[in-house]
């Protein structure tokens, strides 16, 4: 009944970032230190959770409301944090390293918590939750993710056509510009196709991509007009940190995995072998079970509390926070991951 409570840990990074705004000094780096320093260590202590939920577990009214509240409350928490951070950097004297800490901590919260929560929300059918998800993507300056992820990535995952699927041997530093540019181009093409079918002009008010560019720039401009150019630049900087963290996670999730091509330019159906998963208990609490990624790609509308651990899915050696450190050091990443890719491929096609 109270299984939603551990997911409340997602608010710890926001709280630490808020403490940094109030206390200054080393506290400005609190969220960064917690996410990339403490969580990888605690992940090893907390162990794994391979238990799958049964249908009765989430049917009570309290449980249903609790799991929903955990995602919905992220939206005001992060938007207030961003506004408070913009005010702080323009109204308090800060050393350069304190300013850097605020930008990074706010961006890590907006990316690691915000975009991840947006990912959960935009996959739902209701307009309310999708609107909440888009608000978080606005906060992270990456609104085209709404189009590209839902329509592009989920249909083309683990194929050469997907800019968000990292190829075997591709470093994060090669993947990053390819996915950032490629995802935007893909989202634009998807939207242009939609407008063409509806008989609408691409360069017109019905083009969501134009709004998805204008809205973050408008938010930055509004903060700049309210508190000075530094506030607007801060908003864009924390957004850059946020979507860069997203692309780091994208790099981890499908590295080296590939769907078999079929006739007619099609590919085999997505299954558990096309995403890396992880059963680390703690990181899954912080990420709304995003690490049960294989099941997510097989059942995209399934809510986070109902996602399953799939024993046949290829597994990362540790949680996302720890894997990000490896991804930033390509030789170490390849030494750890390339043999796992080979093993995952042999498991599907032993010959």
RABEL-V61221 format. One record per helix or strand. SS is the DSSP state (H for helix, E for strand). FROM is the first residue (numbers start at 1). TO is the last residue. If there is no record, write none. Layout:
[[SS/FROM/TO] [SS/FROM/TO]]
//
This chain:
[[H/5/23] [H/25/46] [E/48/48] [H/55/58] [H/61/91] [H/96/122] [H/127/139] [H/145/156] [H/172/197] [H/208/227] [H/229/254] [E/261/261] [H/263/265] [E/267/267] [H/272/274] [E/277/277] [E/280/280] [H/281/286] [H/293/298] [H/304/306] [E/315/315] [H/320/327] [H/330/348]]
//
